[in-house]
Amino acid sequence: MTDTEGFSQAELQAMKERAAELRALKGGKKKGDNLEALLAKIDELPSGDKQIAVALHQVVTEVAPDLAPRLWYGMPAYEKDGDVVVFLQLTSKFDTRYSTLGFNQGAQLDDGEMWPTHFAIPAITDGVKDRMRALLRKAVGG
């Protein structure tokens, strides 16, 4: 697989090993199981949604590795201390025009009296990945 299609075999293997490491830690079984469930969900997504989910997972791993992967309403999400911070709403689940990247109240996106918490993603581009990185850095206070 290429970056535009999904995870490479090396990436999948590394994530499976990370899931096993998490399970070996005290209380890590849930985290390892959540990571494997997320990867399985991403793998079964249609191409466009898969590209978005793969990109988000790569960006979260890079920018906010302390966020724990999980499924939330059957869609990819990342939490901190049990509360979902960032999530995807996928076109394939809701038959919508575009997928959205959403942030819950734990995200530190506050900007004045009003700010966006959902961002439309029609397709993954380098610019979209850069915007994801910037939003995630701000969301986690980095």
C-alpha positions as CSV (number, residue, x, y, z in Angstrom):
1,M,0.0,0.0,0.0
2,T,1.1,3.6,-0.5
3,D,0.5,6.5,1.7
4,T,-2.5,7.5,-0.4
5,E,-4.1,4.1,-0.1
6,G,-3.5,3.2,3.6
7,F,-0.8,2.1,5.9
8,S,2.3,0.4,4.6
9,Q,3.0,-3.2,5.8
10,A,5.8,-1.8,8.0
11,E,3.5,0.7,9.6
12,L,0.9,-1.9,10.3
13,Q,3.4,-4.2,11.8
14,A,4.8,-1.4,14.0
15,M,1.3,-0.4,15.2
16,K,0.5,-4.1,16.0
17,E,3.7,-4.2,18.0
18,R,2.8,-1.0,19.8
19,A,-0.6,-2.5,20.6
20,A,1.1,-5.5,22.1
21,E,3.4,-3.2,24.2
22,L,0.4,-1.3,25.5
23,R,-1.4,-4.5,26.5
24,A,1.8,-5.6,28.4
25,L,1.6,-2.4,30.5
26,K,-0.4,-2.3,33.7
27,G,-3.9,-1.3,32.5
28,G,-2.7,-1.3,28.9
29,K,-5.0,-4.0,27.6
30,K,-7.8,-1.6,26.8
31,K,-5.4,0.8,25.0
32,G,-3.9,-2.0,23.0
33,D,-7.4,-3.4,22.1
34,N,-8.5,0.1,21.2
35,L,-5.6,0.6,18.9
36,E,-6.2,-2.7,17.1
37,A,-10.0,-1.9,16.8
38,L,-9.1,1.5,15.3
39,L,-6.7,0.0,12.8
40,A,-9.2,-2.7,11.8
41,K,-11.9,0.0,11.3
42,I,-9.5,2.1,9.2
43,D,-8.6,-0.9,7.1
44,E,-12.2,-1.6,6.2
45,L,-13.1,2.0,5.1
46,P,-13.7,3.0,1.5
47,S,-10.7,4.6,-0.2
48,G,-11.5,8.3,0.4
49,D,-12.4,7.9,4.1
50,K,-9.4,5.5,4.5
51,Q,-7.0,8.1,3.2
52,I,-8.4,10.7,5.6
53,A,-8.3,8.3,8.6
54,V,-4.8,7.2,7.8
55,A,-3.6,10.8,7.5
56,L,-5.2,11.7,10.8
57,H,-3.7,8.7,12.6
58,Q,-0.2,9.6,11.2
59,V,-0.6,13.2,12.3
60,V,-1.9,12.3,15.8
61,T,1.0,9.9,16.2
62,E,3.5,12.6,15.1
63,V,2.0,15.7,16.9
64,A,0.0,14.4,19.8
65,P,1.3,10.9,20.7
66,D,-0.2,11.2,24.2
67,L,-3.7,11.0,22.7
68,A,-5.0,7.4,22.8
69,P,-6.7,6.0,19.8
70,R,-10.2,4.5,20.0
71,L,-13.5,4.2,18.2
72,W,-16.3,6.6,19.0
73,Y,-19.7,5.9,17.5
74,G,-17.8,3.5,15.2
75,M,-15.5,6.1,13.8
76,P,-11.8,7.0,14.5
77,A,-11.2,9.2,17.5
78,Y,-8.4,10.1,19.9
79,E,-8.8,10.7,23.7
80,K,-7.0,12.1,26.6
81,D,-7.9,10.9,30.2
82,G,-11.0,9.1,28.8
83,D,-12.4,12.1,27.0
84,V,-12.5,12.3,23.2
85,V,-10.5,15.3,22.0
86,V,-10.5,14.8,18.2
87,F,-12.6,12.6,15.9
88,L,-13.7,11.9,12.3
89,Q,-17.2,11.9,11.0
90,L,-17.0,9.9,7.8
91,T,-18.8,10.3,4.5
92,S,-19.3,6.6,4.2
93,K,-21.1,6.4,7.6
94,F,-23.4,9.4,7.1
95,D,-23.7,9.6,3.3
96,T,-22.6,13.2,3.4
97,R,-20.8,15.4,0.9
98,Y,-17.5,15.4,2.8
99,S,-15.9,13.9,6.0
100,T,-15.3,16.2,8.9
101,L,-12.5,16.5,11.5
102,G,-14.1,17.4,14.8
103,F,-12.9,18.6,18.1
104,N,-14.7,18.3,21.5
105,Q,-14.6,20.7,24.4
106,G,-11.3,19.3,25.7
107,A,-9.5,20.7,22.7
108,Q,-7.9,24.0,23.3
109,L,-9.1,25.7,20.2
110,D,-10.6,28.7,22.0
111,D,-10.2,31.9,20.0
112,G,-12.2,34.9,21.2
113,E,-16.0,34.7,21.5
114,M,-16.5,32.1,18.8
115,W,-14.4,29.5,17.0
116,P,-14.8,26.5,14.7
117,T,-14.8,22.9,16.0
118,H,-15.5,21.0,12.8
119,F,-13.5,21.1,9.6
120,A,-14.7,19.7,6.2
121,I,-12.2,17.5,4.4
122,P,-13.2,16.6,0.9
123,A,-9.8,14.9,0.2
124,I,-6.4,14.6,1.7
125,T,-3.7,16.9,0.4
126,D,-0.4,18.1,1.9
127,G,-2.2,21.3,2.9
128,V,-4.9,19.4,4.7
129,K,-2.2,17.4,6.6
130,D,-0.4,20.7,7.5
131,R,-3.7,22.1,8.8
132,M,-4.4,19.0,10.8
133,R,-1.0,19.3,12.4
134,A,-1.6,22.9,13.3
135,L,-5.1,22.2,14.7
136,L,-3.8,19.3,16.8
137,R,-0.9,21.2,18.2
138,K,-3.3,24.0,19.3
139,A,-5.9,21.4,20.5
140,V,-3.4,19.8,22.9
141,G,-1.8,23.0,23.9
142,G,1.5,22.4,22.0
